Amino acid sequence: MLSCAVYAQESKDRSWTGLNETTTLWASSNNAAGLAFAPYKEYNTLRAVYGWQNGDWRPRQTGTTVSDIQFDTHGAKQIGRIQLWGRFSYDNVNDRGSSFNTLLYNPFDERFMYTAADTVSGQWKKQCYDMQVKAALPLGEHFSTGIDINYIDRIAASQIDPRAESYNYSVVVKPGIVWKAGSSLIGFNGLYSNTFERSTPSISNSQEIQKVFLLRGLGNWVGEQVGSGGLSTMYFRCNTWGAALQYALQKDWQLHAELSYQNHSTRTTESATQPKPHGNTLQHRAELNIAALWGERFLHKLTLDASLARTSGTEITALWNTAGGEWEIMSELNQCHLGSACADLLYDCYIKDEHAYKMHLRGGLGTELVRDSYASPYSEFRYSLLSATIAAEYKFHIGKGTLLAGSTVKAFKNLGDSRYSYNGHRAGTAPVRDLYPHNLAVRSADRIQGTLSAEYAFPVSKIMNLAFCAECTATSALCLELGTLRRIEALGAVKLYF
């Protein structure tokens, strides 16, 4: 669903749209029905972006160099009694120098644990279409209903043997309802999501068979090959059920709280005609979001985001039943357990300038804990991080336009309990020797990130602003095993606000 043109007198730029998003506390909620009582101001944004990343501070599955061409548009409008918000985005990603990912568009999705990996440093080309719409309809003075629909369609292709062509889609539907009682709002929504990925491995040079690892978690694997009758098309099917409960308060100040739960169940199989089961995962995920907003000219916002996830992996051993012509399951073992907990506390202060802000200050603290284990042979992957953020933006008036300049500094500190241990008989193989130690060193490193950003916006008509944007982020990480690693991320964008 694309945005509709809006005729308004307010001059829009990133400070205007940012303040619009900040003051609409239901914007980040799972329940679209709340927008009927606390809607967006009408707006539209159209953006074209080129992004680039380069450096050695990266997990193995991420390329040394990554470039991204992106187009997106989003906006909000009220049509009759219905409050609408829509978004469409397209990404074209070129990833060079990644390894240990033979099949997946997103190798970091823990729901797709039973995948294949190889040591070849290669190139991936990826495309993603992401469409989302929210609609809210008031039902009298005290009730509203709404729906949030998100459809994602993605394709990816590896360019070097062992190659793969991957097709991935995801559909998310969240119907919800909100009851208004005085200044309080109480909401409830359900969630259903269906995610599917089909990946076909192949080789271009049939004279050189490629060996791959069928991953079982934390360095455990089963050997396989691509080519000469080896690994065939892999299928990942995930169904998600969930729900969320919201409470909001609208007075001189605003409060919004949401508690949500999701259950992800994934089956991984090989071949469509004779499906061979490889493993199943079950993920439980809970999230808490609390936001408070107060003030007029000095607008304050305090946000707490927390999440807790637990993923269990069940390995399946199957033998071919010649008589029945199918794979017969011989054993199912619950071996791998992945656990993570994250929390972020952010404080924002906006000094308002008519309909937007002229200054934005931010401070924040965060923590991340990862506790992964494998039952037999016992293996462990764990780390804890503490982070701190400070940021500032200021808007300058230059002629008929505005320049919004900002800087952010974020620091991460390892709390000293990082560890990867493997007790099996394959300690000399690549997943144990290279993949997990490297990724632990990168993810748990003490590091500092600095970002500089600038956007110059100026009117091109009575209803439209054109903006040119630039942003650069530099990361320097101190890894005990790898030394100092660095990475640069930069982007340039052209935007239309109307």
QUIZI-V158493 format. One record per pair of residues at least 12 apart in sequence whose C-alpha atoms are under 6 Angstrom apart, sorted by the first residue. I is the first residue (numbers start at 1). J is the second residue. Records with the same first field share a line. If there is no record, write none. Layout:
I = J + J
//
This chain:
1 = 86
3 = 74 + 75
7 = 463
12 = 497
15 = 356 + 357
16 = 356
31 = 176 + 189
32 = 134 + 136 + 146 + 147 + 148
33 = 136 + 144 + 145 + 146 + 176 + 177 + 178
35 = 136
36 = 136 + 137 + 138
42 = 76 + 77
43 = 75 + 76
44 = 74 + 75 + 497 + 498
45 = 73 + 74 + 496 + 497
46 = 73 + 495 + 496
47 = 71 + 72 + 494 + 495
48 = 70 + 71 + 493 + 494
49 = 69 + 70 + 492 + 493
50 = 68 + 69 + 491 + 492
51 = 67 + 68 + 490 + 491
52 = 66 + 67 + 489 + 490
53 = 65 + 66 + 488 + 489
54 = 487 + 488
55 = 486 + 487
56 = 485 + 486
57 = 485 + 486 + 487
59 = 439
60 = 98 + 99
61 = 98 + 99 + 100 + 101
62 = 98
63 = 95 + 96 + 97 + 98
64 = 97
65 = 96
66 = 94 + 95
67 = 93 + 94
68 = 92 + 93
69 = 91 + 92
70 = 90 + 91
71 = 89 + 90
72 = 88 + 89
73 = 87 + 88
74 = 86 + 87
82 = 136 + 137
83 = 135 + 136
84 = 134 + 135
85 = 133 + 134
86 = 132 + 133
87 = 131 + 132
88 = 130 + 131
89 = 129 + 130
90 = 128 + 129
91 = 127 + 128
92 = 126 + 127
93 = 125 + 126
94 = 125
95 = 123 + 124
96 = 123
97 = 121 + 122 + 123
98 = 121 + 122
99 = 119 + 120 + 121
100 = 117 + 118 + 119
101 = 117
102 = 116 + 117
103 = 164 + 199
105 = 156
114 = 215 + 216
115 = 214 + 215
116 = 213 + 214 + 215
117 = 212 + 213
118 = 212
122 = 160
123 = 158 + 159
124 = 157 + 158 + 159
125 = 156 + 157
126 = 155 + 156
127 = 154 + 155
128 = 153 + 154
129 = 152 + 153
130 = 152
131 = 150 + 151
132 = 149 + 150
133 = 148 + 149
134 = 147 + 148
135 = 147
142 = 179 + 180
143 = 178 + 179
144 = 177 + 178
145 = 176 + 177
146 = 175 + 176
147 = 174 + 175
148 = 173 + 174
149 = 172 + 173
150 = 171 + 172
151 = 170 + 171
152 = 169 + 170
153 = 169
154 = 167 + 168
155 = 167
161 = 203
162 = 203 + 210
163 = 201 + 202 + 203
164 = 200 + 201 + 202
165 = 199 + 200
166 = 198 + 199
167 = 197 + 198
168 = 196 + 197
169 = 195 + 196
170 = 194 + 195
171 = 193 + 194
172 = 192 + 193
173 = 191 + 192
174 = 190 + 191
175 = 189 + 190
176 = 188 + 189
183 = 249 + 250
184 = 248 + 249
185 = 247 + 248
186 = 246 + 247
187 = 245 + 246
188 = 244 + 245
189 = 243 + 244
190 = 242 + 243
191 = 241 + 242 + 243
192 = 240 + 241
193 = 239 + 240
194 = 238 + 239
195 = 238
196 = 236 + 237
197 = 235 + 236
198 = 234 + 235
199 = 233 + 234
200 = 233
209 = 227
210 = 225 + 226
211 = 225
212 = 224 + 225
219 = 431 + 432
233 = 270 + 271
234 = 269 + 270
235 = 268 + 269
236 = 267 + 268
237 = 266 + 267
238 = 265 + 266
239 = 264 + 265
240 = 263 + 264
241 = 262 + 263
242 = 261 + 262
243 = 260 + 261
244 = 259 + 260
245 = 258 + 259
246 = 258
253 = 293 + 294
254 = 292 + 293
255 = 291 + 292
256 = 290 + 291
257 = 289 + 290
258 = 288 + 289
259 = 287 + 288
260 = 286 + 287
261 = 285 + 286
262 = 284 + 285
263 = 283 + 284
264 = 282 + 283
265 = 281 + 282
266 = 280 + 281
267 = 280
276 = 327
278 = 316
279 = 314 + 315 + 316
280 = 313 + 314
281 = 312 + 313
282 = 311 + 312
283 = 310 + 311
284 = 309 + 310
285 = 308 + 309
286 = 307 + 308
287 = 306 + 307
288 = 305 + 306
289 = 304 + 305
290 = 303 + 304
291 = 303
297 = 351 + 352
298 = 350 + 351
299 = 349 + 350
300 = 348 + 349
301 = 347 + 348
302 = 346 + 347
303 = 345 + 346
304 = 344 + 345
305 = 343 + 344
306 = 342 + 343
307 = 341 + 342
308 = 340 + 341
309 = 339 + 340
310 = 338 + 339
311 = 337 + 338
312 = 336 + 337
313 = 334 + 336
314 = 333 + 334
315 = 332 + 333
316 = 331 + 332
317 = 329 + 330 + 331
318 = 330
335 = 374 + 375
336 = 374
337 = 372 + 373
338 = 372
339 = 370 + 371 + 372
340 = 369 + 370
341 = 368 + 369
342 = 367 + 368
343 = 366 + 367
344 = 365 + 366
345 = 364 + 365
346 = 363 + 364
347 = 362 + 363
348 = 361 + 362
349 = 361
358 = 394 + 395
359 = 393 + 394
360 = 392 + 393
361 = 391 + 392
362 = 390 + 391
363 = 389 + 390
364 = 388 + 389
365 = 387 + 388
366 = 386 + 387
367 = 385 + 386
368 = 384 + 385
369 = 384
370 = 382 + 383
377 = 423 + 424
379 = 421 + 422
380 = 420 + 421
381 = 419 + 420
382 = 418 + 419
383 = 417 + 418
384 = 415
385 = 413 + 414 + 415
386 = 412 + 413
387 = 411 + 412
388 = 410 + 411
389 = 409 + 410
390 = 408 + 409
391 = 407 + 408
392 = 406 + 407
393 = 405 + 406
401 = 457 + 458
402 = 456 + 457
403 = 455 + 456
404 = 454 + 455
405 = 453 + 454
406 = 452 + 453
407 = 451 + 452
408 = 450 + 451
409 = 449 + 450
410 = 448 + 449
411 = 447 + 448
412 = 446 + 447
413 = 446
414 = 444 + 446
441 = 479
445 = 477 + 478 + 479
446 = 477 + 478
447 = 476 + 477
448 = 475 + 476
449 = 474 + 475
450 = 473 + 474
451 = 472 + 473
452 = 471 + 472
453 = 470 + 471
454 = 469 + 470
455 = 468 + 469
456 = 468
463 = 498
464 = 497 + 498
465 = 496 + 497
466 = 495 + 496
467 = 494 + 495
468 = 493 + 494
469 = 492 + 493
470 = 491 + 492
471 = 490 + 491
472 = 489 + 490
473 = 488 + 489
474 = 487 + 488
475 = 487
//
